[in-house]
């Protein structure tokens, strides 16, 4: 199968004119990044209002009335033909709810039925199980064959996986006007479709171009991770976006959650793209180079950190904030009580407050 990356017709003078223009604009390294990576923009899949409404209801029932939540999700599953919505229900929701009721076989059967639809899932076995309820399924006689098929489906999908991104332009977007850009990175693994739901705010929707980046390492259906140390695809994505959309290169920002902090700070500190500020939501524990932090401070780069008091990583996050202060890098550090490794309840508001701080 041919991957749909960036392709140019090499016949005629037009190709070489474009080649020379790109070489002059980006240099050989930038040109190779754009032309060699399977980095593609994709259209946003429509997420139905009914799905959003039911998920809001389920969130209020979680831990209180799992049977009612199962009923709502079952009704929705019978109606929706959206593969994204079906996967969300089948992997994230129904098995956990059934396990709350002690109905482990029913929970496992949901996953098996989803597998027959072609879905595959990210599992961690052993001491640190993910999802935590997967331990209830390990002793079933058909669990081994289920895992083998899961591995086969993942391998099959990996063969055609690209690095993808979704771009959302602000309301009343005008190509002749320059707009700030926020690039959003997920954590250990995630979905650009889910990011479009999580990273929203009034300011983003009215003033910013927002790009949601998804890696090319398959972990589950609709769930991808980035290559650990290689950010070339992110750089290529930025350059593609800057060429196609009306981006103000002096106002480029990154929003990252969890382990995405590692990639965002690498892009910023090594000046791989012109990052002026970063929003870190419940960040992981990236390695910090104080010499590079001081250089970033000289460029007046700013960082906003949103963390939960009950996050197991909170001590390291506080140490990171101290290091930023030590290096003179302006930062906004907010800790939310009763929150763990998760978004704050008023995340849209916190996005806008963070943008007001870093985009000055």
N, C-alpha and C positions, 0 to 999 in steps of 0.2 A: 504494500500500500504506500502510495506517495504521501509524504507528510506535507501539510499545508503551511510551510514556513514562508519566508520572504523570497520570492522568485522574481528574477528579471530575465527578459528575453535577451539573449546574448547576440542576436542577429542585428546587423545594421549599425549605423552610427549612434542611434539613440541610446543604446546600452552603454557605450563608452562615454558618452556625454554625461550620463547619470553617474557612471563609475567615477569619473574624474571629479564631478561635483561633490560626491559623497566623500571621496578620498581627501579632497581639500577641506571639506567641512569638519570631518571627524578624525582624520588621520588613519593610518593603516589598521591600528588596533580596534578603533571604533567601527570601521568599515567591516572588518572581519567578524566582529561581534554581531552586527546586523545581518550579514549575509550568511553566516555559518550556523546560527542558532535556530532551532525550531521553536521560535517565539511568535505566538500568533494572538491577535485580538479576536475575541469571540463575542457574539451578541448575548445579552443577558436573557436568561430563561425567565419567562413570566411566572411569577409566584402568585397564586390565586388569593383573593381576599378571604375566601372560606378557610383556606389553610392557615392563614395568619390569625383569623378569629378563633379557630379551634385550638391552635397552639397557645394562644393567650388564656383560654379557658383551662386547658390542661395544666398550664403552669400554676394556676391558682389551686388546682386539685391535687397537685403533686404532694405526696406524703400524707394526704388527708383522706382522699376518696379515690384510690387507684382503680377500683372497679368502674366507677363512673367515667374516669378518664379513658379507660380501655374502650368503653362503649362509644364515646365520642370519636376516638381515633379509628375504631373499627368501621363506623359509619362513613368517615371521611375516606378511608382506604378503599371502601367499596365504590366510591364515586370518582376519585381522582385518577387520571391517567398520566399525571406528571411524574416522570421517573424520579426527579429530585424529591418531590414531596413524598412519594412512596418510600424511597430509601430512608428519608428522615424518620418516618413513622416506624418502618420495619426495623431499622438498626438502633436508633437512639431511644425510642419511646416504648414500644409495646413489650419487648423482652424485659426491660427493667421494671415496668409496671406489673407484669405477670409474676416476676420474682418477688415483688413486694407482697403479693398475695400467697406466696409459696407454691405457685403453679409453674414449676420449672419446666416441665415438659411442654406446656403451652408456649412458654417463652422461647424455647429452643425451636419449636415447630414454626414459629413466626420467621425466624432466621432461615430455616430450611426452605420454607415456601418462597422467601425472597431470593434465595439462591437459585431457585428454579426460574425466576425472572431474569437471572443474569447478574444479580447483585453479589458483590464480595465485600468483605469486612476487615477492618484492622483489629487484630487480636494480639494481646500480650498474655502469655501463659507463665506459669512459674509463680514466684513469690509476689511480684507486683503485677497483678492481673488487670487487664483492661479489655473491655469494661469490667468493673468489679464483679458483676453477676455472672461472668462467663465461667467462673468456677463451679457454678451449679450445673453446668452442662457437660463437664469433662468426663463424667462417669457413664454417660449414655453410650450404648453400644455403637451407635452410628456417628459418634462425634469425630472419630478418626477419618472416616470417609468424607465427612462434611469438611474437615480441615483440608484434606487433599484436593477437593473440588474448589475450595476457596483459593488455595494456592494456584491452581491452574487458571482460574478466572483472572486473578491478579496478573499473572505472567502474560496472559493473552492481551490484557488491556495495556500493559507496560510497553508492548511492542509498537503501539500506535500513539503513545502519550506525547503531547507537546507541553511546553511551558505556555500557559494561557493567561490572558488578562481581559478584564471587562472595563470599559471606560464609560463613565456617566458624566455628561456635561451639565452645567448649571442651567436653570430655567432661563429662557430667553437668550440662549447662547448665541453670540455673534462672532463669526470667524475673524473679523477684523479687529476684535478687542482681545487684549492679553488677559489671561486668567491664571491665578495660582493653581498649582497642582499638588494634590495629596495622593501619594502612593501607599496603598494599604497592604501589609504583609500579615499572613496568618502565623500561628505558632508552630508547634512540632509537626502538625499536619492540619489541613483545613480545606475549605471550599470557598472559591471566590463568590459563589452564589450566596453562601451563608454570610460572607463578609458584607455583601450589599445590604443585608438585613441588619447586621450589627453596627456597622460604621455608617450611621446616618445622623444628620443634624440639620437644623434650619440654615446655618451658615454654609455648610457643604452643599446643600441643595440649591442655594441661591447664588453662591459666589465662586465655587471651586469646581475645577475639573477633578474628578476622583477616579483613580485607576486601582482596581482590585486584582492583585497578582496571585496566581496559583502555580505551584511548582509542577515538575514533570515526573516526580517519583510517586508511583501509585501505592497507596496504602489501603484504600477502600473505594468503593464506588463514590464518585464525587468528592473524594478525599485524597489530597496530594500533599507531598512535602517538598521542600526545596533541597537542592544539593547542599550538603553541610557547609563547605568552605567556598564553593564556587558561586559568585554573585554575577557572573558574566551575563546570564540570562536576564537578570533584573536590570543591568545596565543597558542591554539591548532593548528591553521593553521600554525603558525611559526614552531612549533615542528614537524609537519608533513613534511613541506618543508625542514627543516634542516636534517631530517632523509632520505629523498628521493633524495635530490639534494646536490651537492658539495658546501655547503655554508661555507664561512669564518665567523665564529661566532664572530670574532672581528671586522667585518665590516658589521654590520646590520643597515640599515637606514629605515626611514619611510618618505613617501611622502603623504601629506594630504591636502585636499582642504576644505575650508569653515568650517562647523561644525566638520569635521574629525579632526581638530586640538585638540578637546577635547579628543578624544580617543588616538591620537598619543602621547600627552603629558602625559596622564595617564600611557600608556605603558612604556614610557621613565622614568618618574619621580619615579614611583613605582618599577622600575627595573623588570618588569614582563617578558620582553625579553631583550636581551643585546643590546639595542639601542645606537649607537654611534653618531647619528645625525638625524635631522629632517628637511625636506623642507615643509614649510607651504605656500600654495598658497591661497590668499585672505582669511585668517583665520577668524573663528568666534571669540568668546570672551571666551576662556577657563578660568576656575579658576586656579590661580597660587599659589602654596605653596612655599613661599620664602625659607623655610628650605630645601625642596626637591630640589629646583633650585640650591641652594648653594652646595648640595651634588653632583648634576649632574655636576656642574662646576668643582668640584674636580676630577670627572671622565673624564674631558675634553670632555664633550658632547657639540656639536655645533648645532645651529639652523639657518636656512636661511629663511627669511620671505619676501614674494613677495606680495605687496598690491597695490591697486588702490587708487589714490587720491580722487576719487569720491565715494568710497565705504562708505555706511552709517556707517560702523564699524571702519572707519580709525582712529578715535580718540582713541578708545579702543586698536586698534592695535599698535598705537604709544606708548600708556601707557604700553603695554606689552613689547615692545622693551626697554623702560626705566627700567622696572623691571628686565629684563634680564641683562642689564648693571649693575644695582645696585647689583645683586647677583653674578656678575663676570662670567656669562655664555657667552662664545664667540658667537656672532651672526652677521649675515649679513642681513641688513634691507634695502630693495629697494622699493621705492614708485614710481609708474608709473603714470605720468600725463595723464589726459583724459581717465583713466580707472576706472571702478567701481568694483563691486563684480564679477570679471571675470579674466580669464588668460591674462597675457600680450601677445602682438602680437608675441614676440620672445620667447615664453615659452620653446621650446626645448633648445635654447641657455642658458636661465636662469637656466634650470635644470642642464646643464653641469657646469655652473659657480658655482651653489650651491654645486654640488658634489665635485668640486675642493676645495671648502671651508671646507665642513664638513668631507670629506674623506681624511684626511691627516695623 
